[in-house]
Amino acid sequence: MTPVLAYEVEGLEFPTLDKAEVKGKTVLVRVDINSPIDPKTGEILDDTRIRMCAPTIKELAEKGAKVVVLAHQGRPGDEDFTTLEEHSKKLSAAIGLNVKYVQDIFGPTAKSAIQKMQPGEMLLLENVRFCAEETLKGPSEKMAKTHLVRRLAELADIYVNDAFGAAHRSQPSLVGFGAVLPTFAGRLMERELKGLGRALTPERPSVYVLGGAKVDDSLTIIENVFAKGIADFVLTGGLVGHALLAASGKDLGKPNLQLLLDKGFGEEIERAKRLLSQHGNKIKTPLDLIVDESGKPKELGLDQLPTELPLGDIGSKTVEEYSKVISGAKTVVINGPLGIFEKQGFEQGTFKVLEVMANSQAFTIIGGGHVVAAAHDAGVTDRIKHISTGGGACISFLSGETMPVVELLTKKTQS
């Protein structure tokens, strides 16, 4: 089935903060600061998402708004499901100004704190997922009827959504306020939509590099970019590359095939066969592989398969071939690492491809998730044109799936 975009990316229009009059207004800002937490200490291990949303909050405060921040952390029952007290400290440090925190969402304590705010002040409310209604999903008009939205909307003048990482979800705090308040995209949301929009309306040649362990997601992206005529080539590695090699008839060896089957990717191999039959000349699979021989990397050509050794990376011939394709491109998108880059000796495929991207003249995009960490480890982040903060949201965007928050923003008419 061909995916259908919920909106046309070319000429994507949505209201930004440039259009918002916020001085003296109470502004609700939904951000995504969901961060990895040490379950033993409660310490935030990576504050990247907190730092990325800080500019929007700071800009609103500097323009004289009373800034009320809404966010979530973890899911009920998970080890990282906790309060936002530590997040307020990290956010204060990122902004350079105090962000007050209250242990309430829309009750008397929160209401009183909001009503007492002065222009330029910032307040972080409690984890919205402490409210049972936040588990609901539905259209904007329906979510607007929740107590969470009704109670907070009556205290606010404007709603700003800067939570790109959650833009593929439709909970009350993400879409409900858009039905009842003037709504704008925050700076991070604006940057993500404009940056990723260039992946779907690219300057040609356009190359997608897909790796990682989410075979089903990557195949959906392949379907979309070819159905829409977006990509000229797709280069593959990781489990995605292994699934496509298996689909092409290569015997990877019983342990490697079993790994794919154990992860539930048997049907995806059949799906990969169909994609190869339709677009085989545009989909490039590894020419050689690095296997793990007692913890050390060993390169094997495809003629040396099958192997009982676990596959860990793409080989040198593959890197050379992929580098040539990337060097001739004008748009390059990478989503997912090409090997087990966290393990010494199995990072070279991912790192070298990222280095070629960083040195190219193309508009380069890293699509969130583990490959962002790989780019940091490779030392190339400052030379990549756009790095997405949203793993699942980025995949949804590139796959052409409906994204409720984006759909809301593009349809929102401002007075």
N, C-alpha and C positions, 0 to 999 in steps of 0.2 A: 504493500500500500504506500503510495507516495505521500510524504508528509506535506501539510499545508501550513504556511506561515499564518499566524494569527494577525499579522499586520505586515504591511509592505515596508521593508527596511529602507529601500531607496527613497530618499525624501522623508525619512522618519521624522515626524514632528511631535514635540511634546513640550509642555510648559517648563521653563527653567527658572532659577532664582533671579535671572536678569529681569523677569517680568513681575516679580513679587514685591509688593510694598509691605515691609514687615516692621517698620519702626513703631514701637509701642504696642505691637500685636503679640498675642500669645500664639506661638507656633509649635505644633506637635511635629516632632521629627522622628520617623521610624528608621532606625539603623540596624545593621547586622553586625554585632560585635561578638557573636558566638565564637568563643575561643577555646583552644585546648587547655584543660585544667588538670593540675596534678591532684588526683583523688585523695592523696594523703594529707597534703598541706593546703589545698584550695588555691594554690598559686597559679596565676595565669602564665602559661608557658610560652605563648606567642601572642603579642599584642598587635600584630599587623593590621587586622581588621579594625581595631580601635583607632590606630593611627590614621588609617585611610579615610575614616568618616569624620575625623576631627576638623578638617577644613570647612566643611559645610556648617557644623555647629558653631565654630568660631566666627565664620562670616555672618551668620544670623545674629549672633550676640553683638558683634561689632556694629551691625546696622541698627541696633537698638531693640531687637526682639526679645521677648521673654521665651526662652527656649526650653521646651519640655521634651525630653528624649525618651522614646519607647524602644525597648530591645528585648531579646530573649537570650537564654543560655541553656543549652542542653534540652533534653526531653524528660518528662516525668519517669522516674525509675532508673535513669542512667546516672552514672557516677559523676558526670559533669553538670548535673542539674542542680544549680545553686543560685544564690542571690547575686545581685549586681554591685555589691558594695566594693569589691576589688576593682571592678570595671570602672567605677566612678573615679577611683584614684588614678588608674592608668589614663583615663580620658582627660582628667585634670592635667596630668603631666604632659600629655600630647598637645593640649590646647595652650597650656601655660597660664590657665586661669582656673579658678575653683568651680567644679561641677558638683553641686550638692546632690546627695542621694537620700531617698526616702523609702522606707520599707512598706510601701503601699502602691497600689496601681490606680484605683479609682475610688477608694474609700475616703473617709473624712480627713485622714492625715494628708493624703495626696491632694485632695481638693483645697484644703487650707494652705498647703505649701505653694500650690499654683496661684491661688488668689493673692498671696502676699508677695509674689515675685515682682521685681523691678526690671525695667528695660536693661538688657545686657546680661541678666543673670541666666544661669543654666541649671537645670534640674533633671536628674536621671531617676525615673520611676523604677519600681521593682520589676523583676523578670516577668514579662507579660504571660509567659506560660505557667505561672503560678495561678493564673485565672483559667478555670476549666473551659470557658468559652473559646479560648484561643486555640483549642484543638478542633474547633469547627472549621469547615471549608465550604465555600459557596460563592455565589456572585456578590458583587459589591453591595447591591441594594439589600440583600438578605443579611449580610454581615453588618450592615449599618444598624440593624435592629437589635444587635446584642447590647447588653448592659455596658460592656467595656467601651464600645464606641459611643453610645448615647451619653454616658456620664462624662466622658472626657471631651467629646465634641462640643458640649454646651459650655465648656470652660475655655475653648480655643477659637481662634479666628482663621487659622491657616494650617494646612497639613502638608508636610514635605516628606517624600519617600526617598530615602538614600540607601535602602537595603537591597542592593542588587543581588547579593548572595541568597536572598530569599524571594526574589522576584518571580520565581516559578511556583510560588505557593499562593493560596487564597484565603488565609486566615483573617479574622476580623481586623487586627491591627495593621495588616498589610493592604487590604482593599476596602474595608468598611468606611473609613473616614473619607475616602474619595467620593463617596455618594452624597456627603453632607457638608463638606468644607471645600473651599478653593484649594486646589492641589497642584503641587509642583514637584519636579524632580530635583533631588539634591545634586551637588557637584560630582560625587562619586557615581551616582546613577547616570548622570549626563555623560561623564567620561566613558563609562562602560558601554552605554548604548551607541555612542559615536564611534568608539574604538572597535567594538565587535561588529558594529554595522558595516565597517569597511571589510570585514571578513565575508560578509554575505553580498556585498556589492563591490567586489574587488577590482583592483587594477590587475591586468593580466600580463604574463601568466600567473595563475593562482595555484599555490601548492598547500595541501593539508598534510601534516605529519601526525599520525595517530598511533598511540601506543598505550601502555598501561594495561590494567587487568579488566577493565570494563568493556568486554568484547561486544556486548549487546548495544551499549551506548555508541561505541565507535562505528558499528555497522549502520546504525540509524543516521549518524552524521554522514557517512559515505552515501547512503541512499539519498539524503537530502541535497548534498552538494552536487551530485550528478544529475538528479532530477531537475534541479533548478539551474543547471549549467554554471555553477559557481566555481568549481575546481577544474583545473586542467590535469592535475595529477594528485594522487593520494599515496603517500609513503607510509609504510607500516612497520611496527616493531612490537616488542612486548608480547603479551598473550594475544593481542589482536593480530600481529604478524604470524604467530604460531597457528592460530585458527585458520587464517587464510592459506598458509602453507599446507595445512592438513586438508583444506578444501580443494587445493590444487592437486592433491594426490600424493604429496610427500609424506612418507612414513617418518614421523618424528621420534619414534620409539615408544614402547608401551607406557613408561612412567610419564612422559610428557603429554601423550594423548589422554592418559587417565586423569591427569591434572585438569585438563580442559573439561572432561566429562564430569569430574567430581564437582566442578564449579557450575555445572548445569549448562554448559555451552555446547552440548550435542546438537541442539536445534540451530544454534548460531553457525555451526560449521556448514549445515545445509543451506542456511541463508547466505553464507559467504560464497558457496558454490554458485548460487544464482547471480550474485554481484560480479563474480569473476567472469561468468559467461556473458554478462551484459557490458562490463566495463574493464575487462582484463587488461587491455592495453594501457589503461590509465591508472591501474592499481599496481603499485610496486611492492613486492614482498622481499624479505631478506635473501641475499645471495649466499651468505654464509652466516654462521652463528658462533657465539662464544658459549661453551659449556663449562659447568663447574666440576672440575676433577679434583676431589679431595680439598675443596676450598680454593683452588687456584684456577684461573681462566685458561681455557684451551680452545683454540679456533678450529672449527670444522667446516669444510665445504658441504654443500648439499649432497654431493655424491658420497659423503661419508656417513650419511644417515641411513638407517635409524641409529639412535644412540640411547643407551640406558642412563646416560648422565643428564642431569637437569640443565635445561637451557637458561642462560642468564643474560645474554646481550646479543646485539647484532655484531657481525664481524667487520673486518677492515674493508673488504670489497664492497659491502653494503654501504658503509660510511662514505666511501669514495663515490659510489653511484648516487647516493642521496645528496651528497654535497654538490655534485654537478647540477642536479635538478634545482636545488634550492638557490644556487648562485645565479641561475638564469631567471629566477622568478621576481615578480614585482610585489606580490603579496604572499606571505608565508604564515600559516597558522599551525601551532603545535599544541596537541592536547594529549597528555600522557607520556611518561618516559619510555624509552626504547629498550630498556633493560633494568636490571635490579641495581639502580645507581647507588643505593644506600650501602651496597657491599663493595668493598675495595676490590678493584680488578674487573668489575662489571658495570662501571660507570662511563666508560670511554665512548660508547656509541651515542648515548644521550648527550654527554658533554660536548663531543665534537660536532654533532649536528647543531646544538645550541650555539656553539662558537661560530659556525658558518652563518647561521641566522644573524647573529650579532654583528658580524662583519659585512653583511650584505647591504645593498642599497634599498632593499624591499621594505614595505610596511610589514613589520613583524609583530605577531600576536602570540602570547602565551595564554592558553585557556584555563588557568586555574589549577587547583589540586596539586598533586605531587610534583608535577613538572615545574611548578614555581619554585619549590624547594630545591629541585635539581639546578635550576638557573641560578639560584643564590649560591649553591655550592660550587657551580662552575664559574662564578664571578662575572656573569654577563648581564645581569638585570638592568644596569644603567645604559645598556646599548640596545635594549629591546624597546620597540615603539609603544606597545601596549601590553600590560600584564593584568589579567583579569583577577579579581578577588573572589569570584563566584565559581566554585567547582561544579555543583549540580546545575546551577543557574546558567552557567556558560554552556554546558552540554545541551541543556534545553534550548537555548538560544540558537546554537549552531545546528541543532537537529530540526529546527523549524517548528518546535512544539509551542502550544499556547502558553504564554507567560502572563498570568492574571495581572500582575502589577504593571507590566509594560503595556498591556492592552488597555488598562485603566488610564495610564498616563497619556497614551496616544489618542484616546477618545475624549479626554477631559477638555471641556471648553471653559476658558476663563472669561470672566466678565470684564 
